[in-house]
């Protein structure tokens, strides 16, 4: 016969040297939980602060906040894979597909930005956002670090010259998104890139040190050979790779192009980046799991969409 709930509670709190009566008394005094308290609705809905009076700026703010919440969900799933010592193929596949669904949602949601904001309003309020830039999303950078080996995030121009055993500091200086704010001839960095590094560089390096052996690609390579050849797993990983590094990037690129390419003239991004070559996958060829793609697929990366 199952133990009474009161007996189970007593055992639970005795195990941590606590008096169950204190906890029950606290429960007696507490108020019932409501949806708005649990979700923290009031706090969440007060995080949108406009810099202008343009109505569609609110759309812009909320959309990016939703993105950051989804990024947090993705990192939450990756973290579970990273901290599981012996990852099973089914568990890995389940997590990869969860992450891919989040990115599917992110990709499809770009229509909110592309078709859901007035062009004239956007090009007015965006001027107040300088020097902030979307590439300053620390969570997105962490998703990349946690997904693959660092060498696969190196700027394509330098990838063949960077040793896999290169220092984190040297690798960091050659990451593909450095091109968004760095003159490689002079080494000078934009203000946007400089303040981003000042805030996050040390944290990023600590993060990449942990994920050096715990990123999704490394976890895949640690699976038994039979699991590595599992068709469902390979399909899931390719879906994730393609979704993140082509579909999501191109949805972002096309939205930027809609607002920043006006009358055939390309406007500068708020952070001052050369966003066309920085964003388009055919230039950088960011691929999380290169061994799962043919040479032809890698050569044509980002050119078929």
N, C-alpha and C positions, 0 to 999 in steps of 0.2 A: 504494500500500500504506500502510495506517495506520502511524503512528509507534508505536514501542514505548512502553509506559507509562513506562519509565524515562527515555526521551528527553523525553516530555511533562512529566514532573516536573522534569527539569533545566531546560527552557525556562521553566516556571512560576516557579521560584525564582530563576533568573538575571535574570528580568524585574524582580524587586524586590531585586536585588543580594544574594541570599542563597545560601548553599552548600547544595545539596540533600543532601549527605552528612550534614550536621548534623541535618536533619529525618528522614532515614532512620534514623540512629542513635537519635534520640528515639523513633521508631516501634518500633524493635527493643526498647527498654527498657520501653515502655508495656504495660499489661495490656489484654486484650481488653475491649471495651465490653459492659456488661450492661444489661438493661432497667432495673433499679433505679437504676443510676448515671446513665443517660441521662435518665430521667424524674425523678430526684431524689426517689424514692418515700419514703425515710426522712424527709427534710426536710419533704415535703408532708404526711405523715401525723402529723407532730408539731406542726402549726400550730393544732390545735384545743385551746383552753384554756377549760375551763368556769369559770363564776363560782359555780355552785351544784352540788348533788349530784343534781339532777333529770336523769334519763336522757335525756329528750327535748330538753334543751338542746343536746346534741351534734348532734341532727338539725338544729336551728335554725342552729347555727354552720356546719356543713358545707354546708348548703343555700346559705347566703349566700356562702360561699367559692366554691362552684361557680358561682354567679351572677357573681361578680367575675371569674372566669376566662373565662366566656363574654363578659363585657363587654370584656375585653382582646382576645379574638378578633375581636369586632365592630370595635373601634377599629383593630385591625391591618388589617382589610379596607378600612375607610374611609380610612386613611392612604395606602394604595396608590392609591386614586382621587385623593385630594387632591394627591399629589405626582407625578402623571402629567400632564405638560404638555398633551398633546393626547389627550383621552380618546375612545376609540371606543365606539360604542353597544353592541356586543357585550360588550366588556370591562366597561362600566358595568353592563349588565344582569346579567352573571355575578356581579359583586360585590354588587349589590343583593340578588339572590336568595340568595347565601351568607349575607348579614347577616340576611335575613328568616328563613332556616332556623334560625339561632341564636336569634332571638327566638321562633320557633315552639316551639323546645325550652324556652326560658325560660317561655313561657306555659303549656304543658302541664305543666311540672314543678311548678306551684304546688299541684297535688294532694298533693305531698309535704308541703307546709306545711299545707294546709287539712285533709287527711284523715290526715296522718301524725304528728301530735303530739297528745298528750293535752291537752284543753282546760284542765283544772285545773292540770296541771304548767306549761303555758305561762303562765297568768295568775299563777303564783307566781314563776317565774324571770324573767319580763319586768320585774318591779319592780326587779331588780338591774341592768337595762340602762340605766335613766335616767341621764343625759339623752341617750344615744345614739339616733339615729334613722336609718331607712333612707334618708331624703332626703339624708343625708350621704355617699352614694356618689358620690365625685368622678368615677369612670369613667362612671357613667350620665349625669351632667351634661355630660361631655365628648362623649358620643355625641349628645346633643341639640344642643350647639354645632356639632358637625361635620356634622350632618344638614341644617340649614336656616339661613335668615337669622335674625339675632338678633331681629328684630321679631316673628317668629312664636312666640317664647318669652316675650314680654312678657305679664304678667298681662292677661287680657282686659279688665279694667276700665280699664286705662290704655293699651291698644294704640293707640287712635285719637289719643291726646294725645302720644305719643312720636314725635318726628321720627326718620326713618330715619338721619339724620346726627347724631343725639344722641351724646354722648360714651359710651364704654364704661362709665364709672363710673355715669352716670345710667341707662343701660339695665340695668346689673347690679342697681341698686337697685329695678328694677321687673320683674324676672324672675318668672315665675309661682310658682316654688317659694319665693320670699321670703315668700309668704303662710303658709307652714308655721311661721314663727316671727317674724312682724313685725306689730306693731300700726300700721296705716297712719295712724291718727288721731294718735298720739303719736310715731310713728317708732321706738318702743322695740323692740329685738330680743331674742328669747329667748337664753338662754345657749347652747342647742344651735346656733342660727343663727350666733351671734357667734363661737364657737370654730371652726365650719366655715369661716367667711370668713377668720378669722385664719390658718388653715392653707392655704386654697386660693384665696382671692380673686385675689391677684397672678398666680398660675399660670393661673387661668381667663381673666383678661383677656389675658394673653399668647397663650393658646390661641385665644381668639375673634378676636384680631387676625389670626392666620394664616388661620383658617377663614372670615374675612370674604369672601374671594374664592375660597376653596377648599372650601367646604362642598358636600355632595352636591347641594343645590338649585342652587347657583351653577354647578357642573360640568354639570348637566343643561341649564341655560339657555345654556351656552357651546357646546353641541352644534349641529351644523347643523340647520336646520329639519326636514329630512327625518328625521333621527335622533330629534328631539324628538317627532315624530309616530309613531314606531315603536310599534306596538300591544303588542309583547312588553315593550318598555321601560316604557311607561306602566303596563301591568298589574303589572310588577315593582315599580315605585315606589309604586303605590297599595297593593299588598299590604304593602310595608314600612311605609308610613305608617299603615295601618289596624292592622297587627299591633302596632306599637310604641305607638301613641297611643290605641288602643281595646282590643284584645284583651289585650295585656300589662297595661295599666293596670287593666282591669276584673278580670282574674284576681287582681291584687294587691289591688284594692279588695274583692273578694268574700272573699278570705282574711282581710283585716283585719276585715271585717264579721263574719266567723264567730267570730273570737276577741275582738273588742272591743265587739260589740253583744250584750250579755247581758241577757236578759229585757226587751228593749225599751229598755234604757238604754245609751247609747253611752259607752264608756270613753275616756279621754284617751290619745293615743299617748304613747310613752315620751319623745318630744321635745317634747310639749306642743302639737302641731299640731292644728288643726281639720281632721282628716284627710279627712272626708267631702267637703267642698268643695274641699280641696286636691287630692285624688286623682281624683275623678270627672271623666271627660273632657267631660261635658256642661256643666260649669261653666267650665273653662278653655279648651276647644276648641283644644288644641294640635294643629296640623296642619303637618307639615313641608313639604308640597308643595301649597299651597292652589290653585294654578292647575289642578291635575289633578282637582279635585272641583267638582261643580255647586254652585250657591248653595243648593239644597235639601239636598244632602248635607252641606254645611258647617253649615247651620242645624240639622240633625238629628244632628249629630256626637255619638256616644256615647249616643244615646237608643234605639237599636235592638238593644241587647245586654243 
